[in-house]
C-alpha cells in the first residue's frame, strides 16, 4: 500500500509542476526595446564636457552647438557663453561646425558635481546643460598601516626562530621516546 501511496504522491507533484509551469511557458516573450541610434538623435542644442570627471587643476574640453535641429549641415557661426560654478564663465568659439573651447578647473575647486550651462545668443536663443564631476587632487602619502609591515612592531625574528627550534627538538624527543616504548613492550 505504501508503494502506491508514494507513486500517487510523485504523480500529483509532477501534475502540479506541469500545471503551474505551463502558463509561464505559454506567455509571449517580451519584445526588446529598440536602442536609439545616432540617426534618431537630432542635431541641435547640446553641450559636452570632456572628460566629464576631472581633478581640480585639470583642463577640460567643451563642445557645444546652438543650431536648430533641422539645420543641414549644422553650422555654428556665433560665439556662445558657457557658465559653471566649477570654472566660471568661458566663451566657446565656432570651429569645425560646432562651438569648442577649453578651460582649466581651478586647483582650489571643492570636489563635487557642478552644473555646466550653455547660453546661446542670436536667432536661436536657448540653453543646454550637463554636469562635470570634480575630484579632489589630493593623493595619500602612503598606504594605511595594516597587515604585516605596519602593525608588526619590533623585529622578533630571533625569538620566532628560537621558539621554532625548541618545538622541533621537543617533537623529535617525544618521537624517539614513543618508538623506544614500542620496542620494549
C-alpha positions in Angstrom: 0.0 0.0 0.0 2.8 2.4 0.8 4.3 1.9 -2.7 1.0 3.0 -4.3 0.8 6.0 -2.0 4.3 7.2 -2.8 3.7 6.7 -6.5 0.5 8.7 -6.2 2.4 11.5 -4.3 5.0 11.7 -7.1 2.3 11.7 -9.8 0.4 14.5 -8.0 3.6 16.6 -7.5 4.5 16.2 -11.2 1.0 17.2 -12.2 1.2 20.4 -10.1 4.6 21.3 -11.6 3.2 20.9 -15.1 0.1 22.9 -14.4 2.0 25.8 -12.7 4.9 25.9 -15.2 2.8 25.8 -18.4 1.4 29.3 -18.2 4.9 30.7 -17.8 6.0 28.9 -20.9 2.9 29.9 -22.8 3.4 33.7 -22.1 4.7 35.6 -25.1 8.3 36.7 -25.0 8.7 40.4 -24.2 9.6 42.5 -27.2 13.0 44.1 -26.8 13.1 47.9 -26.5 14.9 49.4 -29.6 18.1 51.1 -28.8 18.3 54.7 -30.1 20.8 55.1 -32.9 22.8 58.2 -33.8 20.3 58.9 -36.6 17.4 59.1 -34.1 19.2 61.8 -32.0 18.6 65.2 -33.7 21.4 67.7 -34.1 20.7 70.9 -32.3 21.2 72.5 -29.0 23.7 70.5 -26.8 26.8 70.7 -24.7 29.5 68.1 -23.8 32.4 68.3 -21.3 35.3 66.0 -21.9 36.3 64.5 -19.6 33.1 64.6 -17.6 35.0 63.7 -14.4 38.2 65.7 -13.8 40.5 66.6 -11.0 40.8 70.1 -9.7 43.5 71.8 -11.7 42.9 69.8 -14.9 41.9 71.2 -18.3 38.5 70.1 -19.7 37.3 70.5 -23.3 33.9 71.8 -24.2 32.0 71.0 -27.4 28.6 72.6 -27.9 26.1 73.6 -30.6 23.4 76.3 -30.8 22.0 75.2 -34.2 18.4 74.3 -34.8 17.5 70.7 -35.2 16.7 71.0 -38.9 19.9 72.8 -40.0 21.6 70.6 -42.5 24.6 70.6 -42.0 24.7 72.1 -38.6 26.9 75.2 -38.6 27.5 77.3 -35.6 28.7 80.8 -36.6 28.4 82.8 -33.4 30.3 82.7 -30.1 28.3 81.4 -27.1 28.9 81.5 -23.3 29.4 78.5 -21.1 29.0 79.0 -17.3 29.6 76.9 -14.3 30.5 77.4 -10.6 33.3 74.9 -11.2 35.3 77.2 -13.5 33.3 80.4 -14.0 32.4 81.8 -17.5 34.1 80.9 -20.7 33.4 81.8 -24.4 33.2 78.9 -26.9 34.0 79.8 -30.5 32.9 78.2 -33.8 35.3 75.5 -35.1 34.6 72.6 -37.4 30.8 73.3 -37.4 30.5 73.3 -33.6 31.4 75.5 -30.7 34.6 74.5 -28.9 36.7 75.7 -26.0 38.8 74.6 -23.1 39.0 75.7 -19.5 41.1 74.8 -16.5 39.2 73.9 -13.4 40.9 75.9 -10.6 43.0 73.8 -8.2 41.1 75.0 -5.2 37.7 73.9 -6.5 35.9 71.6 -4.0 35.2 68.0 -5.0 31.5 67.5 -6.1 29.3 67.7 -9.2 28.8 71.0 -10.9 26.2 72.1 -13.5 27.6 73.4 -16.8 25.2 75.7 -18.8 25.4 76.8 -22.4 23.7 80.1 -23.2 23.1 80.5 -26.9 22.8 84.0 -28.5 21.3 85.1 -31.8 18.1 83.9 -33.6 18.0 80.5 -31.9 18.2 81.5 -28.2 18.1 78.9 -25.5 20.3 77.0 -23.2 21.5 73.4 -22.6 23.2 71.9 -19.6 25.3 69.0 -18.5 27.4 68.0 -15.4 31.1 68.0 -14.7 32.3 66.0 -11.7 35.3 67.5 -9.9 37.6 65.2 -7.9 39.9 66.3 -5.1 43.5 66.2 -6.4 45.0 65.2 -3.0 46.7 61.8 -3.0 47.6 59.8 0.1 51.2 60.0 1.1 51.4 56.3 2.0 49.0 53.4 2.5 47.3 52.6 5.8 49.4 50.8 8.4 47.6 47.4 8.2 48.9 44.0 7.8 52.4 42.7 8.3 54.6 45.8 8.0 52.5 48.4 9.7 51.5 46.6 12.9 54.3 44.1 13.4 56.3 46.4 15.7 59.8 45.4 16.7 61.8 42.7 14.9 61.2 39.4 16.8 62.7 37.1 14.2 65.3 35.6 16.6 62.6 34.8 19.2 60.5 33.2 16.5 63.4 31.1 15.2 64.4 30.0 18.7 60.8 29.0 19.5 60.6 27.0 16.3 63.8 25.2 17.0 62.7 24.3 20.6 59.4 23.0 19.3 61.2 20.9 16.7 63.6 19.4 19.3 60.7 18.6 21.6 58.9 16.8 18.8 62.0 14.8 18.0 62.5 13.8 21.7 58.8 12.7 22.0 59.1 10.7 18.8 62.2 8.9 19.9 60.6 8.1 23.3 57.5 6.8 21.7 59.5 4.5 19.4 61.5 3.1 22.3 58.4 2.2 24.3 57.0 0.3 21.4 60.2 -1.8 21.1 60.5 -2.6 24.8 56.8 -3.6 25.2 
